[in-house]
Amino acid sequence: MTEPMSPTEPASPPAEAVATEPRKRLHPLTPLLRGGRALVVIIAALSWQTLGQLGLGWFVVTVLTLLVGQFVVGIVSWANTGYHVVGRELRIHEGLLWRRTRAIPLERLQSVEVVRPLLAQLTGLAELRLEVVGGAKTEAPLAFVTMPDAVALRERLLALAGRAGAATPATPDAPAMAPVEQPIHTVTSRDLLVSQLLTPQALFMPFGVAFVVLQFAFEATWSFIAVASTVTAMAGVLLQPVRRVLVDWNFRIARGEAGLRLRGGLLETRSQTIPVDRVQGVGVTWPLLWRRKRWLRMRLDVAGFATSSGEESKAFDRLLPVGDPPTSERVLAEVLPNLTLTGLPLSAPPDRARWFHPLALPVIGIALTDDVIASRDGLLTRQMVIVPYARVQSVRVVQGPLQRRLRLATVYADTAGGQSAAARDRDLSEAWWLAAELARRSREARARQLRPAPLPRPVQPQQTQPRAELGAPPTTAPPAPPSET
């Protein structure tokens, strides 16, 4: 039977009430910045054809009407949006007619990215994007808050999530100190521009411009819509190299307590921390036009980060946008120590695999080191995938109809959502041995990671012996008795 509580004994408040803080709103300029972003989307959606049908006057009226409507919706959304930290959760409240509250457990938090679009840079604001384990997309974008608030909230969330790099606990009244970083490498603007000029899109663009000019020169009549459509198509061809220049401008990589800190961007700056223990693999690419300069680029596959289809879907999956071999070795050592690209013992498939790769057979190879598996293939654009054994989730042996006739098979080392290292067209007996060896090494690597670290041995205090007097024999300890066998 429970005894009644004494009236003089105060009731302890629930844990949630203790950790709850006042709900905060986003910056008042948020509707204006979202309206500027919506203006670009509205104009792009209406297209040149709509301009030709409506005329310039009605086109401007349509754009202004949609923009005013978007601005009103933005004000209502801003007035009903708030966020605060409750215990070890970040809660975001939004919605007017349909209220929605998202609770993000900070234990699942992997990274907090600080993004600053062009309009946000002009107004001193920033956007926070959270990466959560298992998320299909970036969670809880907080746009927009002031830059000091963004940095303080980022360090506070990482500290509550138990990540290193925010050693000083951040509170709403006392923001955390910025972690100390050690610079590793900075990509120069000249190398970045030259690397994007050495792409097929940039090299064939003069021929495309000449073709368009000649076409219009021999045409009797041409319209504004035809010219605008052609210019739009040409801009689409150059979109990929231009996007890489904008994203990787002033790209810097540094080592911090929380992992690798990546920064870069021209119109939209980004700052992101990559925890090294979440790296699933490293991809290395040698484009054809870069080989004369011996340049390459490297990218990361990180567990728990939102992924999408396409290389350009993840803006900050790059480990090194462009670099020479010494730079790549120095950067790769930060993620995978004791590994060099030039020292990998690559082994080629058997000669009968030439039926599948008549020209690329000398390039194809696979290497097993003490810590990783590396596979290389590609004729014009050479690619290599490096996967640590501890990140291998499954091993597959695939054999097609023609491979069965030639007694060949392909072995895949799959990771969680990242690229797979593939040993293509190996001998059948070698393929089965390779699959068993990869399974064994991955089990041992995961067991080493789960094995607790040995506790430090306690330091025994040194016993001081009494000082012997002159002429007295030194004090010696009796010998230890022999151990029984």
HELIX and SHEET records of a PDB file:
HELIX    1   1 ALA A   15  ALA A   19  1                                   5    
HELIX    2   2 THR A   30  ALA A   79  1                                  50    
HELIX    3   3 LEU A  106  ARG A  108  5                                   3    
HELIX    4   4 LEU A  118  THR A  123  1                                   6    
HELIX    5   5 MET A  147  LEU A  160  1                                  14    
HELIX    6   6 SER A  189  LEU A  197  1                                   9    
HELIX    7   7 PRO A  200  PHE A  218  1                                  19    
HELIX    8   8 PHE A  224  VAL A  237  1                                  14    
HELIX    9   9 LEU A  239  ASP A  248  1                                  10    
HELIX   10  10 VAL A  276  ARG A  278  5                                   3    
HELIX   11  11 LEU A  288  LYS A  293  5                                   6    
HELIX   12  12 GLU A  311  SER A  313  5                                   3    
HELIX   13  13 PRO A  325  VAL A  335  1                                  11    
HELIX   14  14 ASP A  351  TRP A  355  5                                   5    
HELIX   15  15 TYR A  389  ARG A  391  5                                   3    
HELIX   16  16 PRO A  401  ARG A  405  1                                   5    
HELIX   17  17 LEU A  428  LEU A  450  1                                  23    
SHEET    1   A 3 GLY A  82  VAL A  86  0                                        
SHEET    2   A 3 GLU A  89  GLU A  94 -1                                        
SHEET    3   A 3 ARG A 100  PRO A 105 -1                                        
SHEET    1   B 7 GLU A 139  THR A 146  0                                        
SHEET    2   B 7 LEU A 125  VAL A 132 -1                                        
SHEET    3   B 7 LEU A 109  ARG A 116 -1                                        
SHEET    4   B 7 THR A 269  ILE A 274 -1                                        
SHEET    5   B 7 GLY A 259  GLY A 264 -1                                        
SHEET    6   B 7 ARG A 252  GLY A 256 -1                                        
SHEET    7   B 7 GLN A 182  THR A 186 -1                                        
SHEET    1   C 6 ARG A 318  GLY A 323  0                                        
SHEET    2   C 6 LEU A 296  VAL A 302 -1                                        
SHEET    3   C 6 VAL A 279  TRP A 286 -1                                        
SHEET    4   C 6 ARG A 382  PRO A 388 -1                                        
SHEET    5   C 6 VAL A 372  ASP A 377 -1                                        
SHEET    6   C 6 GLY A 365  LEU A 368 -1                                        
SHEET    1   D 3 SER A 394  VAL A 398  0                                        
SHEET    2   D 3 LEU A 408  ASP A 414 -1                                        
SHEET    3   D 3 ALA A 421  ASP A 427 -1                                        
END                                                                             
